């Protein structure tokens, strides 16, 4: 494994017990299915829902959750409590895995996100889903991919350039947690030891035509440099967005603020929740036993549910 794979594997395994301690007895977890038969080992998903809500016969709003992991690691199993909480709130949840680097490079994860959202059409009638009320959410790299799916939904040029399928569902809302939205800037400005940032960029971008230099001096030569950042594709069609960020984020400092400003400039409805405390760092919201996490989710649900109504 690369050094970044080792780091994020350690993070996932180390934090899993404290981030997944909550259980919701009334919630069904259906696992697992393949949403892209071309990649059966990578493109898998699972559903979380309250069967009593399904039985009521009213259409159910949907949350699509995309896990983080530095683009190189992560697994949907590490978001079990998170998805259980969403389902307990009354949502039908699609929680996905997607193709990871370095085995797959950009834009594989974006293509997978689009396919996963489109998969909801296949199960719409079975679960009585309200596909006019689909919320995209994710943390870290997952936040990046969620925002890229929103960008693709409203930019035909971007969709064609990346080779994505056409979205059959228009996202109603984005709830994004601690994501990198201007990827080249995030790569260049983030300072971590052991060349970890370069390693993540190398895993995500490098192929037969491009090799990222360790001083990042050639990053603008990347063939999809204009397509790789969702912030570059914000327009007035972008869906209302909730952005959670940490002022001391070691991975994505300043990224949430930049997207917030861009959305405001485009006239898009946006709400930002920003934690300034020293110990509230990258993806602080996943530590659901903390008061700051509960407050963040309360603000998120208030915003999302006001948008959906």
N, C-alpha and C positions, 0 to 999 in steps of 0.2 A: 504493500500500500504506500501511497505518497504520504508526505508529512501532514498535509491537510486532511487526508482521509483518516489518518491515525488520530489527529486532534478531534475531529467531529465525531468519530466513533466513540472516543473516550467521553466526550460531552454527553452524547445521547445515552450511553450506558450508565454514566455516573448520575445523571439527573433524572433518569426514567422513574425511579421509585418515588421521588418527592414531587414530580410533576404529574404523576398518574396514580395518586393515592385515592382520589375521589371515585366513588362508585354510585351508579344510579340504577337501582334495582328494577325500575319500570322500563328501562331502555333496552331495546333489542339491538344486538350487533350482528349484522349479516356479513359474513366474510367467507371467501373473497371471490371476486369475479375479475375477468379480464376485459378491459374496455378497448384495447387495441390488440387484435389477434396477431399482428405482426411482431409484437414484443410481449409475449405472454409472461415472461419472467419479470418484466419491469413495469408494465402498464396495468397495474391491478388496483382494485378499489374495494371499499366496504361501505355498508350503509349503517347508520344509527338512526333509530326513530322510536317514538312511543306508539305502540300499536293501538292504544286507546284513542289517540288523536286521529290515526288513520281511519279507525272505525266510525268516527263521527260523520264522515262523508263530506266534510268541508275540505277545500283545496289547501294543501300544506305548503308553506314557504320552504325554500331550500337554501342550505349553506353548502358550498363546495370548499373543502379545506385542503390546502397544499402545505405539506410540512417543509421545514427548513433543513439546513445541514451543509451550508457552504457550497452548494452545488455538487458536492462530491459524496455526501453521506446522508443519513436520515432515513426514516421509515415511518409509515403511517401509524405503526403500532405505538410509537412514542407520543401520539396525540390522542390516546384513548380517553383520558379524562376530559380533555378539551372538547372532543366531539360528543361525549356523553352529556356534557353541560349544555352544548348547543341543542342537542335533541331534547333534553329535559326542559328547555325553554320553549319547545314547540316546533322546532325545525326538523325537517328531514335532511340528514347530513350525508353527503358523499365525501368520503375521506380517501385520498389517493396516494399511490406511489407513482413515480415517473422515472424516466431514464436519467441516470446520473453520469457525471463526468468522473474520471477521464475516459470511460468506455464510450460515452456519447458526448459530443460537443454541442454547443449552441448552434441552432435553436431547438434541439430535440425536446427540451423541457417545455418550451412554449407550444410546440405542436401537440405534445401530450396533454397539456392543460386544455387546449381547445377540444381535443377528442373526448376528454373526460366530461367536459360540460355538455357536449353534444350527446353523450351517452344517456343523459337524463331523459331525452326524448323517448328512448326505448322503454323506459320504466314509468313514464308519466301516468299512464292509465292505471297500472298495477297499484301504485301507491297514491294516486290522486294528487299529483304534484301541481303546484301553482308555478308554472314556468315563467310567469310574468314577475315573480318575486324570487329571483335567484341571486344570492349574495356570494361573491367570491372573497375568500379570505386566505391568509397565509402568514407565516412568520419568516423573517430573514430571507433566504433564497426563495421560500414559498411565497412571501409577500411580493418579491420581484416577479415571479411567474404569474401570480394572480393579477398584478398590474399590467403585465405584458399581454395577458389574455384580454383585458379591458381595452388596451391600446389597439390590439388586432381587431377587436369587435367594431371599432369606429374609424379604422384607417385601411381602406382597401389596398392602397399602395404597399403598406407594411405587410399586410396579409399575403399578398402576391410575392413580395420580395423574400419572405421567410418560407413560403410554400405551405402555409397553413390551410387546413380545411376552412370552409366558410362556417362561421358560428350560426347555429340554428336557434340559439337563445341569446337574447340581449341581456347582459348583466344589469340588474336593477341597482346594485350597490356594491361598493368595494370596502372591505374592512381589512386594512393592511397594517401589519405589526413589524416595525423595525426592519424595513427592507432597504436594499440599495436600488435607487431609481435612476441614478446617472452612473452607470456601471464603470466606465473608464475613470471618472473622477473618484469614485469610491476605491477603485483598485490603486490608483496613483497616490491618493491622500492617506489611506489607512496605513498605519505603521504598526506592524507586529513583528516579533522576533522570528528567527529561523527562516526568513523569506517565505512565511506562510501565505501572505497575500499574493506574492508572485506565483506560488504553487497552485493556489486556487484559480488564478487567471490562466495559468499554463494549462491546467486540466480542462477548463471550460472552453478555451479559445483555440488552442494549438491543433493544427492538422497538417496535412501535407503541403499546404500553401502558406502557413503562417506559424512562426514560433515567437512567442512573447519574450522579449529580452528582459533580463533580470533588473535592469534599471528603468523598465517600462518606456523607454525612449521611442519604441516603434509601435506603440499601441494604436496610434491613429492610422497605421497602415493596415489594420485588421479589415478584412473584406466587408464585414457587416457593421462597421463602426457607427454608421448612421442609423442602424436598425436595432442596436443592442440595448438602448436605454429607453424605457417607457416614458420618461420625462420629456424626451424629444418629440413625442407623438401625442401629447396632451392637446385636446381641442374642445370646442364647446359641446361636443356630443358625449364626452366622457361622463360616466355615471357618478352620482353623488358618492363621496368617499370619506371614510373615517380613517384617520392616520394616527397610529400610536408610535411614539418615539421616546428615546432616552437621550438627554443632553450629553451624557458621558459615554454614549455607545462606543465600544471599542472597535466595532466592525463598520458601523453605518452612521457615524457622527455627521449631522447636518443634512443627511439625505431626506429625512422626513420633512424638514423645514423647506427644503428646495422644492419638493413636490407640492407641498401645501401652497407655496407662493405661485407656482406655475398654474395650479388649478384655479386659484383665485383670479389670476390674470385672464384665464379663459372663461371666467364667469361660472365655474362649476361649484356646486354646493360642496363644501368641505368642512370637516370638524377635526381638529387636532387635539390629541391628548398627549401632553409632554411631561415626563417625569424628570425632575432636576436633582433628585437625591443621589448621593454618592454611590449607594449600593444598588440602585435601580439601573441596571445596565442592559445590555442587549437581550431582547426577548424577556424582559422582566415579567411580562404578563403571564408567562407559563407557570410561574411559581404561585399557584392559585391559593395557597394558604396565606399569602401576604395581603395586607389591606390595600396596597397600591394596585395589585392585580384585580381585586374585587371592584375597586373604584373604576379602573380602566374598562373592565367589561360592562359595568353598569352604564358608563358613558357610551360605550359602543352600542349596547342594546337600545338605549334611548334614541340614539341617532338612527340606527338601522331601521328600527320599528316605526319611527316617524316617517322615514323615507318610504317604507313599504306600504304604509296605510294610505 
